[in-house]
């Protein structure tokens, strides 16, 4: 099944109405296929200027709905059957508010298909995963553009150089990586400028791993802020940078929400990539690189990885 199929499930776009958020020049559903509206944080001309260095700006699709300061429900005059958002959720300033607004325009049982970057496979590798506390703060303060903290962390901690370690704050043994050292002052200057010239800076406001997304879903559900059942969950595959989640709109009080989160955790245990597995108590040999890990994952495939993981669970020393 391809990415679009994973995100849509059984939805037939030819007979359904939907939204695609942030399609830019690569929409998953084309207008010729069915009733789909394109949504973004700015109009097409602004997006073409902002993304002029990423392919041909003329390929960016026209935007039907600019979703900014006004709730999405006020901008759309009918409910929809599905919403697709590929590499969007990590950009939204207020994640909880975003999910609630999407739920409000979905028909009962409607589908929200998400493709989400995996922190360990992207330039976010140096950043901590996002916490429920950060999400609650953004929601209660009503962020409509990325906060100063979100902008600073993205500017200071993103990793662009492959020749440096996948360092995470608080794990330093030899100090900050050179790339981080070189970014800090510029990140501070950019953050200061937002005080005098408030504006929308498009960054990764949120950072996830496959496990942290499920933790987030559970935490938000317990606070009454996740009215979705996880219908399908596709972990990051070897050589890829994203995982996909298909959510079905229901009531937050529905027991299916918590049941679906538990089911997703169980399925994750069967295919958990080798670099997410709990370490054995014996130290890792020197010279085991990320490239080697990727090679092992590619050779073994999902079933082989599950077998290795089961062996590790069976033969690892018992915890005392």
Secondary structure, DSSP 8 states (H G I E B T S, - for coil): --HHHHHHTT--TTTSEEEEES-TT--SS-GGGSEEEEEESS-HHHHHHHTTTSS-GGGS---SEE-SSS-HHHH-SS-EEEEEEES-TTT-S-HHHHHHHHHHHEEEEEEEEEEEE-GGGSTTTTS----HHHHHHHHHTT-SS--HHHHHHHHHH----TTS----TT--SS-S-HHHHHHHHHHHHHHHHHHHS------------HHHHHHHHHHHHHTT---EEEEEEE---TT--EEEEEEEE--TT-HHHHHHHHHHHHHHHHH--GGGS---SS---TT--HHHHHHHHHHHHHHHHHHHHHHHHHHS----
